[in-house]
Amino acid sequence: QVLLVESGGGLVQPGGSLRLSCAASGSLFRLFDMGWYRQAPGKQRELVASIGTGGITNYAGSVEGRFTISRDNAKNTVYLQMNSLKPEDTAVYYCNLSPRPRNDYWGQGTQVTVSS
């Protein structure tokens, strides 16, 4: 069983930045491809960024060039640096395995609100 705990969200003005963190329990973290997902009100959850065990990254077109995913296997943590935030980035952000998230791994998420 893996426990994922997201943090780092908050209220930020358009154009601002936030850095999200996802801390994972267990010793097998380094073996998993990980992703950051988000769910906006009234919308389905979507994958916005992923990182493989070897560090290869992929991004949704809507965040390409603005968001950067990274991981620190020694700390069992995956990060999402979000720059040039837009109101449409407002959502609850979650981390999970990628590309097939496990239903029993979803955490509470962290709320990101982009508003002036």
C-alpha positions in Angstrom: 0.0 0.0 0.0 1.2 3.5 -0.9 0.1 6.6 0.8 0.4 9.9 -1.2 0.2 13.2 0.5 0.0 16.4 -1.6 0.8 19.9 -0.4 1.8 23.3 -1.5 -1.4 24.6 -3.0 -2.9 28.0 -2.2 -4.4 31.2 -3.6 -2.2 33.0 -6.2 -2.7 35.9 -8.6 -2.6 35.3 -12.4 1.0 35.1 -13.5 2.2 33.8 -10.2 3.9 30.6 -9.2 3.4 27.7 -6.9 5.4 24.5 -6.1 3.4 21.4 -5.2 4.9 18.4 -3.4 3.7 14.9 -3.2 5.3 12.7 -0.5 5.0 9.0 -1.0 5.2 6.3 1.7 6.9 3.0 1.0 10.3 1.9 -0.4 9.2 1.2 -3.9 8.5 4.8 -5.0 11.5 4.9 -7.3 10.0 2.0 -9.4 6.9 3.9 -10.3 6.2 6.4 -13.1 4.3 9.2 -11.4 1.9 11.9 -12.5 0.2 15.0 -11.4 -3.5 15.2 -12.1 -6.0 17.9 -11.6 -9.8 18.2 -11.3 -11.6 21.5 -11.8 -15.2 22.0 -10.6 -17.6 20.2 -13.0 -14.8 18.7 -15.0 -13.2 15.3 -15.2 -9.8 14.7 -13.6 -7.0 15.1 -16.1 -3.3 14.2 -16.2 -1.2 17.4 -16.6 2.3 16.1 -16.2 4.2 12.8 -15.8 7.7 11.6 -15.0 9.2 8.2 -15.6 11.5 6.3 -13.4 14.4 7.5 -15.6 13.3 11.1 -15.4 11.6 11.4 -18.8 8.8 13.9 -18.6 5.5 14.6 -20.5 3.1 17.4 -20.3 -0.4 18.3 -21.3 -0.5 20.9 -24.0 -2.3 23.3 -21.7 0.6 23.4 -19.3 3.6 22.8 -21.6 6.3 25.4 -21.0 4.7 26.6 -17.8 4.8 23.6 -15.5 7.8 21.4 -14.6 7.6 18.0 -12.9 10.5 16.5 -11.1 11.2 13.8 -8.6 13.6 13.1 -5.7 13.7 9.4 -5.2 15.8 9.8 -2.0 13.0 11.8 -0.5 10.2 9.7 -2.0 8.8 13.0 -3.4 7.5 14.3 -6.7 7.2 18.0 -7.4 5.2 20.2 -9.7 6.6 23.7 -10.3 3.9 25.9 -11.8 4.7 29.2 -13.3 2.7 31.8 -15.2 -0.5 30.5 -13.6 -3.8 31.2 -15.2 -7.3 31.2 -13.8 -8.0 28.1 -15.8 -5.4 26.3 -13.8 -7.7 26.5 -10.8 -8.3 22.9 -9.6 -7.6 20.4 -6.9 -4.2 18.8 -7.8 -3.4 15.2 -7.0 -0.5 12.8 -7.6 -0.7 9.2 -8.5 0.9 6.5 -10.7 1.0 7.3 -14.4 -0.4 6.5 -16.8 -2.8 4.2 -14.9 -3.6 5.8 -11.6 -4.7 3.4 -8.8 -8.0 4.2 -7.2 -6.8 3.3 -3.8 -3.9 5.7 -4.1 -5.8 8.9 -4.5 -5.1 11.3 -1.6 -6.9 14.5 -0.5 -5.2 16.6 -3.1 -4.2 20.2 -2.7 -6.3 23.2 -3.9 -4.8 25.7 -6.3 -6.8 28.8 -6.9 -5.7 31.4 -9.4 -7.6 34.6 -9.0 -7.0 38.3 -8.7 
